[in-house]
Amino acid sequence: MKAIKRTIAIVCGGDSSEHDVSLRSAQGLYSFFDKERYHVRIVDIKGTDWNVNLPDGTTAPINRHDFSYEEDGKRQTFDYAYITIHGTPGENGILQGYFDLLNIPYSTSGVLVEAMTFDKFVLINYLRSFGVRVAESLLIRRGQEDKISENDVMERIGMPCFVKPATNGSSFGVSKVKNIDQLAPALRNAMMESDTVMVEQFLDGTEITVGCYKTRAKSVVFPVTEVVTKNEFFDYDAKYNGQVDEITPARIPDELAKRAQDLTSAIYDILHCNGIIRVDYIITRGSDGHDKLNMLEVNTTPGMTATSFIPQQVAAAGLNITDVLTEIVENQF
């Protein structure tokens, strides 16, 4: 008896500045999935406008009551949602809650984990309580800018520092502030993306990133990637316009790479993650002469274009990205 093929929705788009980045990830994922094993459809959502791309090049509206659509006069449903929205509503728990209500399994972590990892300030303080080393930071909410003075920033964070939206990604709204006169403009820039803004200590060191996924059968931590850019920091142009060198495996000692991989695996377990995550770090040298791993953020919907970090790391590990995606999907059935 021939097995029934599951139908997978690659859910992309979203309502943040990262909408177009998400569409690129969706195309990458579509190329990676095993089409012999699955029916794969891309679903682009923006606000309340949800549409599925059909094989004939047309689109059909998604019925948001049950996440179904019509094709050739027949109602079609999805067995699984692979969420690749970078930003709201796919990276902050909103869409996860929707799929929980419909009892449709999905590729990311659950509502609480997504909401927590989406808010960088909440995340770093939560992981700090487990002994994870993070940079010092302050949180400033819209309308409460006067609660934190320039002296507070100088004394607690210092210069230079980063000002970034607490709930966004892809470096939109991020500024490197070198003197106190640049602080107010940087706050205004960040608040164009988020109602909460972080002022974060600058850490001078080597940036690395590590991907990980786990199933009932295995735990996989990918090789470490070193991130090198001549830009002020790993900004949008570095991430998406090629102004960066991504070196896998990273040019760091094996012992340090192992520490980064072990910490990534531990963070995965602490947060009780699902699917693929990617954890970013800065390596600094402590006063004792030893290398320190400073966690920057946890990305629960990492980019999935052919040149993104995760596909690079999968290849460097000698794995097949199609097999990895199949394992992640089948783990929930």
Secondary structure, DSSP 8 states (H G I E B T S, - for coil): -----EEEEEEEE-SSTTHHHHHHHHHHHHHHS-TTTEEEEEEEEETTEEEEE-TTS-EEE-BTTTTBEEETTEEE--SEEEE--SSTTTSSSHHHHHHHHHT--BSS--HHHHHHHHSHHHHHHHHHTTT--B--EEEEETT-GGGS-HHHHHHHT-SSEEEEETT--TTTT-EEE-SGGGHHHHHHHHTTT-SEEEEEE---SEEEEEEEEE-SS-EEE---EEEE-SSSSS-HHHHHSS-SEEESS-SS-HHHHHHHHHHHHHHHHHHT--S-EEEEEEEEE-TTS-EEEEEEEEESS---STTSHHHHHHHHTT--HHHHHHHHHHTT-
